[in-house]
Structure formats: structure tokens, C-alpha cells
Amino acid sequence: MLNQVLGNGTQRRDAGEGDRNAPVRSVSELVDGARRLAAIVREESISRLVVTAGEVSWHIEAPPTVPATTVHSGQTPPGPPADPPADPQRYEVRAPLVGVCYRAPSPGERPFVAVGDRVRAGQPLAIVEAMKLMNEVCSDRDGVVREILCQDREVVEYGELMFVLATG
């Protein structure tokens, strides 16, 4: 296998000549290959990886480096690190990506939540639309909505504070 690091932080790995024309046998092999390449990008701290094997080519770019956080399915990842909150029962819900915020499931319907509403873990608080995909912003803990800082049909930025919940 040929490894080549380019000047811009890109690492290029080409399959050996015997592998270059090997047929791809199934979609699961493609998915497995993509997973292995993504692991290489993570483990080697490579910003970009380009791999070609036969007619298949992968271009994998690492996301910008941010502090490590744990995010479980359906949760909103925290935004940039902040000072510890003065109130340990205050929980902030931040935008998981850049997009248009919708506070209701459909135009003309009631918003998902209002100030004073009790919410459960996993309950949708809003939707952020990005590239025609609707992404639910859910609470990952039980609490009461204390503040709503996002406006319906307005753009939110990644990590922007959208809701404040009182927990505990």
C-alpha cells in the first residue's frame, strides 16, 4: 500500500497495483471500507484522506477539531466550551448544526414547547432544517423550559443557545 502525505495535510493511500482493479463484491464491502477509512482518519489525525481502488474512490475529510464531547443519538451536542454554569440545575440546549429553526412540527401548528412546559428526555423541542433535511432538536434530560432563545424560521448557528431548561 502506498502512503503519501501531501503538503496541505492530506494523506493519500493508494491500493497496490494488484488491488487497483479488484472488483467490489457488495455494498456491505463498500460500507465496511468506508468505516475502516474513517477510523484511519480519526486514529492518525489526518485532515483529509483520498483512496482509490479500481472504480471506487473515497474522499474523507475530518471535521474541524473541537473539544471531545459525548453525544448520544437524539441529543443536541453542546456548543463551544463555556464556563461552568452558576446554577447546576440550569441545562442549555444548543443548536446541533447550522440551519433554519422551526419551533412547530408544521406551519400553523402549536410550537413543540413553550416557557413553563415540562419536558421529558428525548422530547422534541424544535426542528433545524439543513440542506432540505429536518433534524429534531431533542431534550436529553427531563426538565422545565425556562427560556426559549431561538425564533421560528430564523437561522441558528452551530452551538447557538436555543433553550434553557431547569432540571432536578
C-alpha positions as CSV (number, residue, x, y, z in Angstrom):
1,M,0.0,0.0,0.0
2,L,1.4,3.4,-0.9
3,N,1.2,6.2,1.7
4,Q,1.8,9.8,0.7
5,V,1.4,12.9,2.8
6,L,0.7,16.0,0.8
7,G,1.8,19.5,1.8
8,N,-1.8,20.5,2.8
9,G,-2.2,17.9,5.5
10,T,-3.9,15.5,3.1
11,Q,-2.7,11.9,3.2
12,R,-3.2,9.8,0.1
13,R,-3.3,6.0,0.3
14,D,-3.5,4.0,-3.0
15,A,-4.1,0.3,-3.1
16,G,-1.2,-1.7,-4.5
17,E,-1.3,-2.3,-8.3
18,G,-2.7,-5.8,-7.8
19,D,-5.7,-4.4,-5.8
20,R,-6.4,-1.4,-8.1
21,N,-8.6,-3.4,-10.5
22,A,-10.2,-5.8,-7.9
23,P,-14.0,-5.9,-8.3
24,V,-16.1,-4.6,-5.4
25,R,-18.3,-7.5,-4.3
26,S,-21.1,-5.8,-2.4
27,V,-22.5,-2.7,-0.8
28,S,-21.5,-4.0,2.6
29,E,-17.9,-4.2,1.5
30,L,-18.1,-0.5,0.5
31,V,-19.6,0.4,3.8
32,D,-17.0,-1.6,5.7
33,G,-14.3,0.0,3.7
34,A,-15.6,3.5,4.4
35,R,-15.8,2.7,8.1
36,R,-12.2,1.5,8.1
37,L,-11.0,4.6,6.3
38,A,-12.9,6.8,8.7
39,A,-11.1,5.0,11.5
40,I,-7.8,5.8,9.9
41,V,-8.7,9.5,9.6
42,R,-9.6,9.5,13.3
43,E,-6.7,7.5,14.6
44,E,-4.0,9.2,12.5
45,S,-5.3,12.7,13.0
46,I,-5.4,13.2,9.2
47,S,-7.4,16.1,7.9
48,R,-8.3,14.5,4.5
49,L,-7.9,11.1,3.0
50,V,-8.3,10.1,-0.6
51,V,-8.3,6.4,-1.5
52,T,-8.9,4.8,-5.0
53,A,-9.3,1.1,-5.6
54,G,-10.5,0.2,-9.0
55,E,-13.5,2.2,-9.9
56,V,-14.2,3.1,-6.3
57,S,-12.9,6.3,-4.8
58,W,-13.3,7.6,-1.2
59,H,-12.7,11.2,-0.2
60,I,-12.9,11.5,3.6
61,E,-12.4,14.8,5.4
62,A,-12.2,15.1,9.2
63,P,-14.4,17.7,10.8
64,P,-12.7,20.7,12.4
65,T,-11.2,19.8,15.7
66,V,-13.4,20.6,18.7
67,P,-13.1,19.5,22.3
68,A,-14.3,16.0,22.8
69,T,-17.9,15.6,23.9
70,T,-20.2,12.6,24.3
71,V,-23.3,12.7,22.1
72,H,-25.9,10.0,22.1
73,S,-28.5,9.6,19.3
74,G,-31.2,12.2,19.6
75,Q,-29.2,14.5,21.7
76,T,-28.1,18.0,20.9
77,P,-24.3,18.3,21.1
78,P,-23.0,21.1,23.3
79,G,-21.6,24.1,21.6
80,P,-18.2,25.7,22.4
81,P,-17.0,25.1,25.9
82,A,-18.2,27.7,28.4
83,D,-17.6,28.5,32.0
84,P,-19.4,26.1,34.3
85,P,-23.0,27.4,34.9
86,A,-23.6,29.2,38.2
87,D,-26.8,27.2,38.6
88,P,-26.2,23.4,38.5
89,Q,-29.9,22.9,37.7
90,R,-29.6,25.0,34.5
91,Y,-29.3,22.9,31.4
92,E,-28.6,24.5,28.0
93,V,-29.8,23.0,24.7
94,R,-27.6,24.2,21.8
95,A,-28.1,24.0,18.0
96,P,-26.6,20.8,16.7
97,L,-25.9,22.3,13.2
98,V,-26.4,25.4,11.1
99,G,-29.9,25.7,9.6
100,V,-33.3,27.2,9.8
101,C,-35.1,26.7,13.2
102,Y,-38.7,25.6,13.2
103,R,-40.5,25.7,16.6
104,A,-43.5,23.8,15.4
105,P,-43.9,20.5,13.5
106,S,-45.8,22.2,10.7
107,P,-46.8,25.8,9.8
108,G,-49.8,26.9,11.7
109,E,-49.4,24.2,14.4
110,R,-48.6,24.8,18.1
111,P,-44.9,25.0,18.9
112,F,-43.3,21.9,20.3
113,V,-42.8,23.7,23.7
114,A,-43.5,26.9,25.5
115,V,-41.9,28.5,28.5
116,G,-43.1,26.7,31.6
117,D,-43.7,23.4,29.8
118,R,-42.4,20.2,31.5
119,V,-40.3,18.1,29.0
120,R,-39.0,14.6,29.1
121,A,-35.7,13.2,27.9
122,G,-36.0,12.5,24.1
123,Q,-38.9,15.0,23.6
124,P,-38.5,17.3,20.5
125,L,-38.0,20.9,21.3
126,A,-37.6,22.2,17.7
127,I,-36.5,21.2,14.2
128,V,-33.4,22.5,12.4
129,E,-33.6,22.3,8.6
130,A,-30.3,21.9,6.8
131,M,-30.0,21.1,3.1
132,K,-33.7,20.0,3.0
133,L,-33.2,17.6,5.9
134,M,-35.2,18.0,9.0
135,N,-33.2,17.4,12.2
136,E,-35.1,17.2,15.5
137,V,-33.5,19.0,18.4
138,C,-34.5,16.9,21.5
139,S,-34.0,17.4,25.2
140,D,-31.7,14.8,26.6
141,R,-33.0,15.2,30.1
142,D,-36.2,15.9,32.0
143,G,-36.8,19.5,33.0
144,V,-38.9,22.6,32.7
145,V,-38.5,25.1,29.8
146,R,-37.2,28.3,31.3
147,E,-36.1,30.3,28.3
148,I,-36.6,30.0,24.5
149,L,-33.8,31.9,22.7
150,C,-34.5,30.8,19.1
151,Q,-37.0,32.3,16.8
152,D,-39.3,30.4,14.4
153,R,-38.0,30.4,10.8
154,E,-34.7,32.1,11.8
155,V,-31.2,30.8,11.1
156,V,-29.4,29.2,14.0
157,E,-25.6,28.7,14.1
158,Y,-23.8,25.6,15.3
159,G,-23.6,25.7,19.1
160,E,-26.0,28.6,19.4
161,L,-28.0,28.5,22.6
162,M,-31.6,27.6,21.8
163,F,-33.3,26.6,25.0
164,V,-32.6,26.8,28.8
165,L,-34.2,24.1,31.0
166,A,-34.4,23.8,34.7
167,T,-33.5,20.3,35.8
168,G,-33.6,18.5,39.1
